[in-house]
Amino acid sequence: RHAHGSLEKVHVAAPAPISEMTGSVSWQYMPEPERSRLARNQTKILSQFAYRCAAHEYRLLASGHAHFVVYNKLMPWDHLAGVLIHAEAGGHAARFDGSAYLPSHL
């Protein structure tokens, strides 16, 4: 909903080359070797941010202002609603092994 009251559907960002992608990576709970692998690959993307607020980051993702978010600690109260909104906006969520995110994944 816009400030003037009109509604607009959200859509994820259009596909882009990795070198043009921007997104959020949450490093604080990432174990090795995933942390080092992500660090080595961060130079391949355009930019990265971390607001340390999953709700805000999912809002940016679902509204097309980011291409990806990366989290390790998947508490359902932090991620379940965001994953649902992202999916409804046309996005895809998966774990590092490619399996679908489930609320039981902690």
LINKA-V899589 format. One record per residue. N is the residue number from 0. RES is the residue in one small letter. PHI is phi in radians with two decimals (* if undefined). PSI is psi in whole degrees, 0 to 359 (none if undefined). OMEGA is omega in radians with two decimals (NA if undefined). Layout:
# LINKA-V899589
n:N res:RES phi:PHI psi:PSI omega:OMEGA
n:N res:RES phi:PHI psi:PSI omega:OMEGA
This chain:
# LINKA-V899589
n:0 res:r phi:* psi:131 omega:3.10
n:1 res:h phi:-1.43 psi:165 omega:-3.13
n:2 res:a phi:-1.02 psi:328 omega:-3.13
n:3 res:h phi:-1.51 psi:3 omega:3.02
n:4 res:g phi:1.77 psi:347 omega:-3.12
n:5 res:s phi:-1.32 psi:152 omega:3.14
n:6 res:l phi:-1.76 psi:148 omega:3.09
n:7 res:e phi:-2.54 psi:132 omega:3.09
n:8 res:k phi:-1.21 psi:144 omega:3.08
n:9 res:v phi:-1.60 psi:150 omega:3.12
n:10 res:h phi:-2.44 psi:142 omega:3.09
n:11 res:v phi:-1.17 psi:166 omega:3.13
n:12 res:a phi:-1.10 psi:150 omega:3.07
n:13 res:a phi:-1.14 psi:151 omega:3.09
n:14 res:p phi:-0.97 psi:144 omega:-3.11
n:15 res:a phi:-2.55 psi:156 omega:3.02
n:16 res:p phi:-1.07 psi:150 omega:-3.13
n:17 res:i phi:-0.93 psi:322 omega:-3.11
n:18 res:s phi:-1.16 psi:348 omega:3.13
n:19 res:e phi:-1.94 psi:5 omega:-3.10
n:20 res:m phi:-1.50 psi:150 omega:3.03
n:21 res:t phi:-2.29 psi:148 omega:-3.13
n:22 res:g phi:-3.05 psi:185 omega:-3.06
n:23 res:s phi:-1.96 psi:136 omega:3.05
n:24 res:v phi:-2.20 psi:124 omega:3.10
n:25 res:s phi:-1.63 psi:107 omega:-3.05
n:26 res:w phi:-1.54 psi:334 omega:-2.88
n:27 res:q phi:-1.07 psi:332 omega:-3.14
n:28 res:y phi:-1.95 psi:10 omega:-3.07
n:29 res:m phi:-1.39 psi:122 omega:3.11
n:30 res:p phi:-1.41 psi:165 omega:2.98
n:31 res:e phi:-1.36 psi:148 omega:0.11
n:32 res:p phi:-1.58 psi:0 omega:-3.11
n:33 res:e phi:-1.04 psi:320 omega:-3.12
n:34 res:r phi:-1.04 psi:312 omega:3.14
n:35 res:s phi:-1.16 psi:322 omega:3.13
n:36 res:r phi:-1.11 psi:316 omega:3.10
n:37 res:l phi:-1.12 psi:319 omega:3.13
n:38 res:a phi:-1.07 psi:319 omega:3.13
n:39 res:r phi:-1.13 psi:328 omega:-3.05
n:40 res:n phi:-1.63 psi:353 omega:-3.08
n:41 res:q phi:-1.15 psi:339 omega:3.11
n:42 res:t phi:-1.28 psi:350 omega:-3.13
n:43 res:k phi:-1.45 psi:345 omega:-3.11
n:44 res:i phi:-1.78 psi:165 omega:-3.13
n:45 res:l phi:-1.22 psi:310 omega:-3.13
n:46 res:s phi:-2.75 psi:162 omega:-3.10
n:47 res:q phi:-2.44 psi:145 omega:3.09
n:48 res:f phi:-2.43 psi:163 omega:3.07
n:49 res:a phi:-2.62 psi:102 omega:3.12
n:50 res:y phi:-1.48 psi:350 omega:-3.09
n:51 res:r phi:1.02 psi:35 omega:3.09
n:52 res:c phi:-2.52 psi:98 omega:-3.06
n:53 res:a phi:-1.00 psi:322 omega:-3.12
n:54 res:a phi:-1.06 psi:315 omega:3.13
n:55 res:h phi:-1.17 psi:318 omega:-3.13
n:56 res:e phi:-1.17 psi:322 omega:3.07
n:57 res:y phi:-1.16 psi:325 omega:3.08
n:58 res:r phi:-1.08 psi:315 omega:3.10
n:59 res:l phi:-1.11 psi:319 omega:-3.14
n:60 res:l phi:-1.14 psi:312 omega:-3.08
n:61 res:a phi:-1.23 psi:338 omega:-3.13
n:62 res:s phi:-1.72 psi:10 omega:3.04
n:63 res:g phi:1.47 psi:12 omega:-3.13
n:64 res:h phi:-1.66 psi:0 omega:3.07
n:65 res:a phi:-2.61 psi:154 omega:-3.13
n:66 res:h phi:-1.70 psi:337 omega:-3.07
n:67 res:f phi:-2.74 psi:159 omega:2.91
n:68 res:v phi:-2.36 psi:145 omega:3.14
n:69 res:v phi:-2.22 psi:122 omega:3.11
n:70 res:y phi:-2.31 psi:155 omega:3.04
n:71 res:n phi:-1.96 psi:314 omega:-3.12
n:72 res:k phi:-1.47 psi:108 omega:-2.94
n:73 res:l phi:-1.87 psi:53 omega:3.12
n:74 res:m phi:-1.09 psi:131 omega:-3.05
n:75 res:p phi:-1.04 psi:327 omega:-3.14
n:76 res:w phi:-1.20 psi:342 omega:3.07
n:77 res:d phi:-1.63 psi:332 omega:-2.92
n:78 res:h phi:-2.14 psi:336 omega:-3.01
n:79 res:l phi:-1.03 psi:309 omega:-3.13
n:80 res:a phi:-1.14 psi:319 omega:3.14
n:81 res:g phi:-1.12 psi:319 omega:3.10
n:82 res:v phi:-1.13 psi:320 omega:3.11
n:83 res:l phi:-1.11 psi:311 omega:-3.14
n:84 res:i phi:-1.09 psi:318 omega:3.11
n:85 res:h phi:-1.07 psi:317 omega:3.11
n:86 res:a phi:-1.12 psi:318 omega:3.14
n:87 res:e phi:-1.16 psi:337 omega:3.10
n:88 res:a phi:-1.53 psi:1 omega:3.09
n:89 res:g phi:1.82 psi:9 omega:-3.09
n:90 res:g phi:-1.56 psi:172 omega:3.13
n:91 res:h phi:-2.25 psi:131 omega:3.10
n:92 res:a phi:-2.02 psi:137 omega:3.11
n:93 res:a phi:-2.64 psi:157 omega:3.05
n:94 res:r phi:-1.47 psi:173 omega:-3.12
n:95 res:f phi:-1.00 psi:328 omega:-3.13
n:96 res:d phi:-1.47 psi:2 omega:3.11
n:97 res:g phi:1.61 psi:350 omega:3.14
n:98 res:s phi:-1.30 psi:157 omega:-3.12
n:99 res:a phi:-1.20 psi:148 omega:3.03
n:100 res:y phi:-1.22 psi:135 omega:3.04
n:101 res:l phi:-2.24 psi:148 omega:3.13
n:102 res:p phi:-1.02 psi:338 omega:3.14
n:103 res:s phi:-1.35 psi:350 omega:3.10
n:104 res:h phi:-1.38 psi:117 omega:3.11
n:105 res:l phi:-1.97 psi:none omega:NA
